[in-house]
Amino acid sequence: MLAFLGACGGPPSRQPSETATLVFTGGDIVTNDPAMPRVQALALRGNRVLAVGDDAAMRALVGPETRVVELAGKSVTPGLVDGHCHLYGLGAAMESVSLKAMASEQAAAATVAAAAAGRPVGEWIVGRGWDQNPWGGAFPTRGTLDAVLGDRPAALSRVDGHALWVNTAALKLAGVTRATPDPAGGKILRDAAGEPTGVLVDLAMDLVGKHVPAASREARERRIRAAAQAAIAVGLTGVHEMGIEDETVAVYRALVSAGELPLRVNAYLEGSAAMAAGLGAREVEPDDGDAYFALVGMKLFADGALGSRGAALAADYTDDAGNRGLWITEPAVLREAVIAASAAGWQVATHAIGDAAVHATLDAYEAAERKQPGVDLRLRVEHAQVMTPDDIERLARLGVIASMQPTHATSDMPWAEARLGPERIKGAYAWRSVLAAGGLIVAGSDFPVEETSPLFGLYAAVMRRDPHGSPAEGWYPAQRMTLDEAIFAFTAAPAVAGFVEEHRGRLVPGFIADVTVYDRPLVAGRELLDTRVLMTVVGGEVVYEPGAPKD
């Protein structure tokens, strides 16, 4: 399935007779074309790449209506694509209480209280972003929220979205007591007396979450619009929207019909084993290469997250004896769901973080591929954070796509080894190992879990340091990517995952003109975090340009 990665699928370079609508000259332009990996200049006509080459050749295509952008050495790449994110979730997070980078549980509670003071009495207080690890590792409790909120219900998602911190009022509204059993695939954290502490992990979150009022259509549209503007401002020309409901799908469709979605969205339904069984009655909405919205697949969950100790491990957590995480979908059930969804023509993307979860996911994928020999399924493992050497080799052999998020490594590195121990950590966030085995990495951010800008991901991929430059030598630096590999993972690789590698992801004649322009040359170093986007071009249209006059 990955044999095409070494070749360019576009038409051969030629000197066209048409004039260009937009020309870039004097730059360092990354094409992702092995035959001509870097060029000086690029010409677009309408929504397609017209030609690439040197300045003189591209200037010959300039006509009276052509816009010419002098780059003066600045970089251009194919349009950046986030291969795993939550665009609607970003919009929702922009409207909720942000608890990112809080110094303590008490500081987070104070932030929640301040937000509540400006909202109508009785309204749920919703927030996201807390992380217990910098607070000493202990999970927060409902008592801290009770002290500042009283009987106003609050539901606050952990930074990874795999745990929920709530107060007593929320537990009462949901009917959660000490007698409530842990649901399958979830855990109610309890104190020494057996009382719920106020933290619900993975599927236990639904016990309270289903009581939080659903967003209206108007709210969904507002959130998508806001998130889309934030995305194009950091150079994203497309995203893979991982796990949305039908109500959100309908809003995306309406925005595209009105011509009001400024970037491309490849969407995956928030799935389950029950949903997979019924997918035969639904039609996939494939990407024709120039689509602004495509509903191509379904996302399943094998396990939870490492930060909340819900990732399914083959052996106990090193820092929590007796705990091996949670199965959100049991392996046997996962296998049948993957087979059913694949047989119905849906691409499957499975969240699998722990080594046991990745192993079970690959088992399910291997079974699905045996059921449909010769069919190009392009199955995806989302996150693939902890893998054994054997499963890294198997992933590549099966042609399974590794959808990995570079900034997860640099966010998790302060505590990941404590969870996994000194041996398992060698197979964690193992990008170089995946590439060396012949696997394909599709890079993303998982925003709003991490920062929206893909430049943070490029930096993490090539440096394996945090934004402060630590550790100086890089965290397990042997697993770094080169800058060209990282750019490929954020451009051409998502096109492969979306079955559109013959249309997008490269700057070659005839390909769709999705382009990201930077304010300086891209180099592998701290400078990546200082780099800004000068222009975002989607389908030949400039959708973001700071300082440009508004229509």
C-alpha positions as CSV (number, residue, x, y, z in Angstrom):
1,M,0.0,0.0,0.0
2,L,2.9,2.4,0.7
3,A,4.9,1.7,-2.5
4,F,3.7,5.0,-4.1
5,L,5.5,7.1,-1.5
6,G,8.7,7.2,-3.4
7,A,7.0,8.5,-6.6
8,C,5.1,11.5,-7.7
9,G,1.6,10.8,-9.0
10,G,1.2,14.1,-10.8
11,P,1.6,14.9,-14.5
12,P,5.1,15.6,-15.7
13,S,6.5,19.1,-15.4
14,R,6.1,21.1,-18.5
15,Q,6.0,24.7,-19.7
16,P,2.3,25.5,-19.8
17,S,0.8,28.0,-22.3
18,E,-1.6,29.5,-19.7
19,T,-0.8,32.5,-17.5
20,A,-0.8,32.1,-13.7
21,T,-3.1,33.6,-11.2
22,L,-0.6,33.5,-8.4
23,V,3.2,33.2,-8.6
24,F,5.7,32.8,-5.8
25,T,9.4,33.6,-6.6
26,G,12.7,33.6,-4.9
27,G,11.8,31.1,-2.2
28,D,12.7,27.8,-0.6
29,I,9.8,25.7,-1.8
30,V,9.3,22.2,-0.6
31,T,7.4,20.1,-3.2
32,N,7.4,16.6,-1.8
33,D,8.3,15.5,-5.3
34,P,11.4,13.2,-5.1
35,A,12.4,14.2,-8.6
36,M,12.5,17.9,-7.7
37,P,12.2,18.2,-3.9
38,R,13.0,21.9,-3.7
39,V,12.5,24.7,-6.2
40,Q,12.7,28.5,-6.3
41,A,9.3,29.3,-7.7
42,L,5.7,28.1,-7.9
43,A,2.9,29.1,-10.2
44,L,-0.8,28.5,-9.5
45,R,-3.7,28.9,-11.9
46,G,-7.2,28.7,-10.3
47,N,-7.3,25.8,-7.9
48,R,-4.4,23.9,-9.4
49,V,-0.6,24.0,-9.4
50,L,0.3,25.3,-12.9
51,A,4.1,24.8,-12.8
52,V,7.2,24.7,-10.5
53,G,10.8,25.5,-11.3
54,D,13.2,28.4,-11.3
55,D,12.3,32.1,-11.1
56,A,12.8,32.8,-14.8
57,A,10.4,29.9,-15.8
58,M,7.7,31.1,-13.5
59,R,8.0,34.7,-14.4
60,A,7.3,33.7,-18.0
61,L,3.9,32.7,-16.8
62,V,3.0,36.1,-15.3
63,G,0.2,37.9,-17.1
64,P,-1.5,41.3,-16.4
65,E,-3.8,39.7,-13.8
66,T,-1.2,37.6,-12.0
67,R,-0.3,38.3,-8.4
68,V,3.4,37.9,-7.8
69,V,4.7,37.2,-4.3
70,E,8.4,37.8,-3.8
71,L,9.5,35.4,-1.1
72,A,13.1,36.7,-0.6
73,G,14.2,33.2,0.7
74,K,11.2,32.4,2.8
75,S,9.8,28.9,2.8
76,V,6.7,27.5,1.2
77,T,5.3,23.9,1.6
78,P,2.3,22.0,0.5
79,G,-0.6,23.0,2.7
80,L,-0.2,21.8,6.2
81,V,-2.8,19.3,7.4
82,D,-3.5,18.2,10.9
83,G,-3.9,14.4,10.6
84,H,-5.7,14.0,14.0
85,C,-7.5,16.8,15.7
86,H,-10.9,18.0,16.9
87,L,-11.8,21.1,15.0
88,Y,-15.3,21.3,16.5
89,G,-13.8,20.4,19.9
90,L,-11.4,23.4,19.5
91,G,-14.4,25.7,18.9
92,A,-16.1,24.3,22.0
93,A,-13.0,24.7,24.0
94,M,-12.7,28.4,22.9
95,E,-16.1,29.0,24.6
96,S,-15.4,27.0,27.8
97,V,-13.3,27.6,30.8
98,S,-9.6,26.9,30.0
99,L,-7.7,25.1,32.7
100,K,-4.5,24.6,30.8
101,A,-1.2,25.3,32.6
102,M,-2.9,25.8,36.0
103,A,-0.3,25.7,38.7
104,S,-2.4,23.8,41.2
105,E,-5.8,22.3,41.8
106,Q,-6.7,25.4,43.9
107,A,-5.7,27.7,41.0
108,A,-7.9,25.7,38.6
109,A,-10.8,25.9,41.0
110,A,-10.4,29.7,41.4
111,T,-10.4,30.0,37.6
112,V,-13.7,28.0,37.4
113,A,-15.2,30.2,40.2
114,A,-14.3,33.4,38.3
115,A,-15.9,32.1,35.2
116,A,-19.0,31.1,37.0
117,A,-19.5,34.5,38.4
118,G,-20.2,35.9,35.0
119,R,-22.7,33.2,33.9
120,P,-26.4,32.7,34.6
121,V,-27.3,30.9,37.8
122,G,-28.1,27.3,37.1
123,E,-26.0,27.0,34.0
124,W,-23.5,24.2,33.9
125,I,-19.9,25.3,34.1
126,V,-17.9,23.5,31.5
127,G,-14.2,23.6,31.1
128,R,-11.2,21.7,29.8
129,G,-7.4,21.4,30.2
130,W,-6.5,20.4,33.7
131,D,-3.6,18.0,34.3
132,Q,-2.9,16.5,37.7
133,N,0.7,15.6,36.8
134,P,2.2,19.0,37.5
135,W,0.2,19.2,40.7
136,G,2.1,16.3,42.2
137,G,0.2,13.5,40.5
138,A,-2.8,13.3,42.8
139,F,-6.2,13.7,41.0
140,P,-8.3,16.7,42.0
141,T,-11.4,16.2,44.2
142,R,-15.0,17.4,44.2
143,G,-14.5,19.1,47.5
144,T,-12.3,21.8,46.0
145,L,-15.0,22.6,43.5
146,D,-17.8,22.4,46.1
147,A,-16.0,25.1,48.1
148,V,-16.1,27.6,45.3
149,L,-19.3,26.6,43.4
150,G,-21.7,25.4,45.9
151,D,-24.7,23.7,44.2
152,R,-23.8,24.9,40.7
153,P,-22.9,21.8,38.6
154,A,-19.5,21.7,36.9
155,A,-18.0,19.2,34.4
156,L,-14.3,19.8,33.6
157,S,-12.4,17.6,31.1
158,R,-8.8,16.6,31.6
159,V,-6.4,17.9,29.0
160,D,-6.6,14.6,27.0
161,G,-10.4,14.4,27.3
162,H,-10.2,11.0,29.1
163,A,-11.2,12.0,32.6
164,L,-13.8,14.4,34.0
165,W,-13.6,16.4,37.2
166,V,-17.0,17.2,38.6
167,N,-18.5,18.6,41.8
168,T,-21.0,17.1,44.2
169,A,-23.9,19.0,42.5
170,A,-23.0,17.3,39.2
171,L,-22.8,13.9,40.8
172,K,-26.2,14.4,42.4
173,L,-27.9,15.4,39.1
174,A,-26.4,12.3,37.5
175,G,-27.4,10.1,40.4
176,V,-23.8,8.9,41.0
177,T,-23.3,7.6,44.5
178,R,-21.0,5.2,46.3
179,A,-23.4,2.4,45.2
180,T,-22.9,3.2,41.5
181,P,-20.8,0.5,39.9
182,D,-17.9,1.3,37.5
183,P,-19.3,1.0,34.0
184,A,-17.5,-1.3,31.5
185,G,-14.5,0.7,30.1
186,G,-14.7,3.3,32.8
187,K,-13.7,4.0,36.4
188,I,-15.2,6.1,39.2
189,L,-12.3,7.2,41.4
190,R,-13.2,6.7,45.1
191,D,-11.8,7.7,48.4
192,A,-10.8,5.4,51.3
193,A,-14.5,5.3,52.4
194,G,-15.7,4.3,48.9
195,E,-17.2,7.7,48.1
196,P,-16.8,9.1,44.6
197,T,-13.9,11.6,44.6
198,G,-15.3,13.6,41.7
199,V,-13.1,12.2,39.0
200,L,-14.6,9.9,36.3
201,V,-12.3,8.1,33.9
202,D,-13.1,7.2,30.3
203,L,-16.6,5.7,29.8
204,A,-17.5,6.6,33.4
205,M,-17.5,10.2,32.1
206,D,-20.8,9.5,30.4
207,L,-22.5,9.1,33.7
208,V,-22.4,12.8,34.1
209,G,-21.7,13.9,30.6
210,K,-25.1,12.8,29.3
211,H,-26.7,15.3,31.7
212,V,-24.8,18.3,30.3
213,P,-27.1,20.1,27.9
214,A,-26.3,19.4,24.2
215,A,-25.1,22.2,22.0
216,S,-27.6,23.8,19.6
217,R,-27.1,23.9,15.9
218,E,-26.3,27.6,16.1
219,A,-23.7,26.9,18.7
220,R,-22.1,24.2,16.6
221,E,-21.9,26.5,13.6
222,R,-20.4,29.3,15.7
223,R,-17.8,27.0,17.1
224,I,-16.8,25.5,13.7
225,R,-16.5,28.9,12.2
226,A,-14.3,30.2,15.1
227,A,-12.1,27.1,15.1
228,A,-11.7,27.2,11.3
229,Q,-10.4,30.7,11.5
230,A,-7.9,29.7,14.2
231,A,-6.7,26.8,12.0
232,I,-6.1,28.7,8.8
233,A,-4.3,31.4,10.8
234,V,-1.6,28.9,11.7
235,G,-1.2,27.6,8.2
236,L,-3.6,24.6,8.2
237,T,-5.3,24.0,4.8
238,G,-7.0,20.8,6.1
239,V,-7.8,18.7,9.1
240,H,-8.7,15.1,9.9
241,E,-11.7,15.6,12.3
242,M,-11.5,12.7,14.6
243,G,-14.8,11.7,16.1
244,I,-17.9,13.8,15.5
245,E,-21.7,13.3,15.9
246,D,-24.2,13.4,13.1
247,E,-25.4,16.8,14.3
248,T,-22.0,18.2,13.7
249,V,-21.7,16.5,10.3
250,A,-24.9,18.3,9.3
251,V,-23.5,21.7,10.2
252,Y,-20.3,21.0,8.2
253,R,-22.4,20.1,5.2
254,A,-24.4,23.3,5.4
255,L,-21.2,25.4,5.7
256,V,-19.7,23.7,2.6
257,S,-23.0,24.2,0.6
258,A,-22.9,27.9,1.4
259,G,-19.2,28.1,0.4
260,E,-18.3,29.2,4.0
261,L,-15.8,26.5,5.2
262,P,-12.3,27.9,4.5
263,L,-10.3,24.6,4.9
264,R,-10.8,21.0,4.1
265,V,-12.2,18.6,6.6
266,N,-11.9,14.8,6.4
267,A,-14.3,13.6,9.1
268,Y,-14.7,10.4,11.1
269,L,-17.8,9.5,13.0
270,E,-17.5,9.0,16.7
271,G,-18.1,5.3,16.6
272,S,-18.9,2.2,18.6
273,A,-19.2,-1.5,18.0
274,A,-23.0,-1.0,17.8
275,M,-22.7,1.7,15.2
276,A,-20.2,-0.4,13.2
277,A,-22.8,-3.1,12.8
278,G,-25.2,-0.7,11.1
279,L,-22.8,1.1,8.8
280,G,-23.9,-1.0,5.8
281,A,-27.0,1.1,5.6
282,R,-25.0,4.4,5.4
283,E,-23.0,5.7,2.5
284,V,-19.4,7.0,2.8
285,E,-18.9,10.5,1.5
286,P,-15.5,10.1,-0.2
287,D,-13.0,12.9,-1.0
288,D,-12.8,13.5,-4.7
289,G,-9.5,15.3,-4.3
290,D,-11.0,18.8,-4.1
291,A,-13.7,18.3,-1.4
292,Y,-14.0,20.7,1.5
293,F,-15.9,18.1,3.6
294,A,-15.8,14.3,3.3
295,L,-17.2,11.8,5.7
296,V,-14.8,8.9,5.2
297,G,-14.6,6.8,8.2
298,M,-15.4,5.9,11.8
299,K,-13.3,6.2,14.9
300,L,-13.3,3.5,17.5
301,F,-11.6,3.4,20.9
302,A,-9.6,0.5,22.2
303,D,-8.4,2.1,25.4
304,G,-8.0,5.3,27.4
305,A,-5.1,7.6,27.9
306,L,-1.7,7.2,29.5
307,G,-2.0,10.4,31.6
308,S,-5.1,9.2,33.4
309,R,-3.7,5.6,33.5
310,G,-6.5,4.4,31.2
311,A,-4.2,3.2,28.4
312,A,-4.4,-0.6,28.2
313,L,-0.9,-2.1,28.9
314,A,0.3,-5.7,28.7
315,A,1.8,-5.4,32.2
316,D,1.1,-3.3,35.2
317,Y,1.7,0.4,35.2
318,T,5.2,0.9,36.8
319,D,3.8,3.6,39.1
320,D,0.5,1.8,39.9
321,A,0.9,-1.8,40.7
322,G,-2.2,-3.9,39.8
323,N,-3.5,-1.5,37.2
324,R,-3.2,-2.3,33.5
325,G,-5.6,0.4,32.2
326,L,-9.0,0.1,30.6
327,W,-10.6,-1.5,27.6
328,I,-13.1,0.9,26.2
329,T,-13.7,-1.8,23.5
330,E,-12.8,-5.4,24.4
331,P,-10.5,-7.0,21.8
332,A,-13.1,-9.5,20.6
333,V,-15.7,-6.8,20.2
334,L,-13.2,-4.5,18.5
335,R,-12.3,-7.2,16.0
336,E,-15.9,-7.7,14.9
337,A,-16.5,-3.9,14.7
338,V,-13.5,-3.4,12.5
339,I,-14.5,-6.2,10.2
340,A,-18.1,-4.9,9.9
341,A,-17.1,-1.3,9.3
342,S,-14.5,-2.2,6.7
343,A,-16.8,-4.5,4.9
344,A,-19.3,-1.6,4.7
345,G,-16.6,0.5,2.9
346,W,-15.7,2.8,5.9
347,Q,-12.2,3.5,6.8
348,V,-11.5,2.6,10.4
349,A,-9.3,4.7,12.8
350,T,-8.8,3.2,16.2
351,H,-7.6,5.1,19.3
352,A,-5.0,2.8,20.8
353,I,-2.3,4.2,23.2
354,G,-1.1,1.3,25.3
355,D,0.9,-1.6,24.0
356,A,-1.9,-4.1,24.7
357,A,-4.4,-1.8,22.9
358,V,-2.1,-1.4,19.9
359,H,-1.6,-5.2,19.8
360,A,-5.4,-5.9,19.9
361,T,-6.0,-3.2,17.2
362,L,-3.4,-4.8,14.9
363,D,-5.0,-8.2,15.5
364,A,-8.4,-6.7,14.5
365,Y,-6.9,-5.1,11.4
366,E,-5.2,-8.2,10.3
367,A,-8.5,-10.1,10.6
368,A,-10.3,-7.4,8.5
369,E,-7.6,-7.6,5.8
370,R,-7.9,-11.3,5.6
371,K,-11.6,-10.9,5.1
372,Q,-11.0,-8.6,2.1
373,P,-7.8,-9.6,0.5
374,G,-6.5,-7.1,-2.0
375,V,-8.8,-4.3,-0.8
376,D,-7.0,-1.1,0.1
377,L,-8.4,-0.4,3.5
378,R,-5.8,2.1,4.8
379,L,-6.6,1.3,8.4
380,R,-5.3,3.7,11.0
381,V,-4.0,3.4,14.6
382,E,-4.6,6.7,16.3
383,H,-1.8,7.7,18.7
384,A,0.1,4.4,18.8
385,Q,2.1,5.8,21.8
386,V,3.4,2.6,23.3
387,M,4.4,-0.3,21.0
388,T,6.6,-3.4,21.2
389,P,9.3,-3.9,18.5
390,D,7.3,-6.8,17.0
391,D,4.1,-4.7,16.7
392,I,6.1,-1.9,15.1
393,E,7.3,-4.3,12.4
394,R,3.7,-5.8,12.1
395,L,2.2,-2.3,11.7
396,A,4.5,-1.6,8.8
397,R,4.0,-5.1,7.2
398,L,0.3,-4.8,7.3
399,G,0.4,-1.3,5.7
400,V,-1.4,0.2,8.7
401,I,-1.1,3.9,9.1
402,A,0.5,5.2,12.3
403,S,-1.4,8.5,13.2
404,M,1.0,10.0,15.8
405,Q,1.1,13.4,17.4
406,P,4.7,14.7,18.0
407,T,3.7,17.2,20.8
408,H,2.3,14.3,22.9
409,A,5.8,13.1,23.4
410,T,7.1,16.4,24.6
411,S,4.1,17.1,26.8
412,D,4.2,13.6,28.3
413,M,7.9,13.2,28.8
414,P,8.0,14.6,32.4
415,W,6.0,11.6,33.7
416,A,5.7,9.0,30.8
417,E,8.7,6.9,32.0
418,A,7.3,6.7,35.5
419,R,4.2,5.1,34.0
420,L,6.0,2.7,31.7
421,G,9.4,2.0,33.2
422,P,12.9,2.1,31.6
423,E,12.2,-0.7,29.0
424,R,8.7,0.0,27.7
425,I,9.6,3.6,27.3
426,K,11.9,2.6,24.5
427,G,8.9,1.7,22.4
428,A,7.0,4.9,23.2
429,Y,6.5,7.8,20.8
430,A,8.9,5.8,18.6
431,W,8.8,7.7,15.3
432,R,12.2,6.7,14.0
433,S,11.4,3.0,14.7
434,V,8.2,3.2,12.8
435,L,9.9,4.9,9.8
436,A,12.8,2.5,9.9
437,A,10.4,-0.4,9.7
438,G,8.8,1.1,6.6
439,G,5.7,2.5,8.2
440,L,3.8,5.7,7.3
441,I,3.4,8.4,10.0
442,V,0.6,10.8,9.7
443,A,1.3,13.7,12.0
444,G,-1.2,15.7,13.9
445,S,-1.7,17.6,17.2
446,D,-4.9,16.2,18.8
447,F,-5.9,19.8,19.4
448,P,-7.4,21.2,21.6
449,V,-5.4,18.7,23.7
450,E,-2.2,20.3,22.4
451,E,-1.5,23.6,20.7
452,T,-3.3,24.3,17.4
453,S,-0.2,25.4,15.4
454,P,1.5,22.6,13.5
455,L,4.8,24.4,13.9
456,F,4.8,23.1,17.5
457,G,4.5,19.6,16.0
458,L,7.3,20.2,13.6
459,Y,9.5,21.4,16.4
460,A,8.7,18.5,18.6
461,A,9.3,16.0,15.8
462,V,12.7,17.2,14.9
463,M,14.0,18.3,18.3
464,R,12.1,16.1,20.9
465,R,12.4,19.1,23.3
466,D,9.7,21.2,25.0
467,P,9.2,24.8,24.0
468,H,11.7,25.8,26.7
469,G,14.4,23.7,25.0
470,S,14.5,20.9,27.5
471,P,16.1,18.4,27.6
472,A,19.0,20.0,25.7
473,E,20.0,16.8,24.0
474,G,16.4,15.8,23.2
475,W,14.2,13.2,24.9
476,Y,15.3,9.8,23.6
477,P,16.8,11.7,20.6
478,A,17.3,8.6,18.5
479,Q,13.6,8.7,17.7
480,R,13.7,12.1,16.1
481,M,12.5,12.8,12.5
482,T,14.3,14.9,10.0
483,L,12.7,18.2,9.1
484,D,11.8,16.9,5.6
485,E,10.2,13.8,7.2
486,A,8.2,15.9,9.6
487,I,7.0,18.2,6.8
488,F,6.0,15.1,4.8
489,A,4.1,13.8,7.8
490,F,2.1,17.0,8.0
491,T,1.4,17.3,4.2
492,A,1.8,14.3,1.9
493,A,1.1,11.6,4.5
494,P,-2.4,12.9,5.4
495,A,-3.2,12.9,1.7
496,V,-2.3,9.2,1.6
497,A,-4.5,8.6,4.7
498,G,-7.4,10.3,2.9
499,F,-6.9,8.4,-0.4
500,V,-6.1,11.7,-2.2
501,E,-2.4,11.3,-2.7
502,E,-2.9,11.8,-6.5
503,H,-4.5,15.2,-5.8
504,R,-3.0,16.8,-2.7
505,G,0.0,16.8,-0.5
506,R,2.6,17.7,-3.2
507,L,3.3,20.8,-5.2
508,V,3.5,19.4,-8.7
509,P,1.6,20.5,-11.9
510,G,-2.0,19.4,-11.8
511,F,-2.3,19.0,-8.1
512,I,-4.7,21.0,-6.0
513,A,-3.2,24.3,-4.9
514,D,-3.2,24.0,-1.1
515,V,-0.1,26.0,0.1
516,T,1.3,27.3,3.3
517,V,3.8,30.3,3.2
518,Y,6.1,31.1,6.1
519,D,7.8,34.3,7.2
520,R,11.3,32.8,7.1
521,P,13.2,29.7,5.9
522,L,12.2,26.6,7.8
523,V,15.2,25.1,9.7
524,A,15.4,22.3,12.2
525,G,15.7,24.2,15.5
526,R,14.2,26.6,18.0
527,E,13.5,29.0,15.2
528,L,10.5,26.8,14.2
529,L,8.6,28.1,17.3
530,D,9.3,31.7,16.2
531,T,8.1,31.1,12.7
532,R,4.8,32.6,11.6
533,V,2.5,32.0,8.7
534,L,2.4,34.7,6.0
535,M,-0.3,33.1,3.9
536,T,-2.6,30.1,3.8
537,V,-3.9,29.2,0.3
538,V,-6.7,26.6,-0.1
539,G,-7.7,25.6,-3.6
540,G,-5.8,28.5,-5.0
541,E,-7.6,31.0,-2.8
542,V,-5.8,33.1,-0.2
543,V,-7.9,32.3,2.9
544,Y,-5.5,33.8,5.4
545,E,-3.1,36.7,5.1
546,P,-2.3,38.9,8.1
547,G,-2.7,42.6,7.3
548,A,-4.7,41.9,4.1
549,P,-7.8,44.1,3.8
550,K,-11.1,42.5,4.7
551,D,-13.7,42.0,2.0
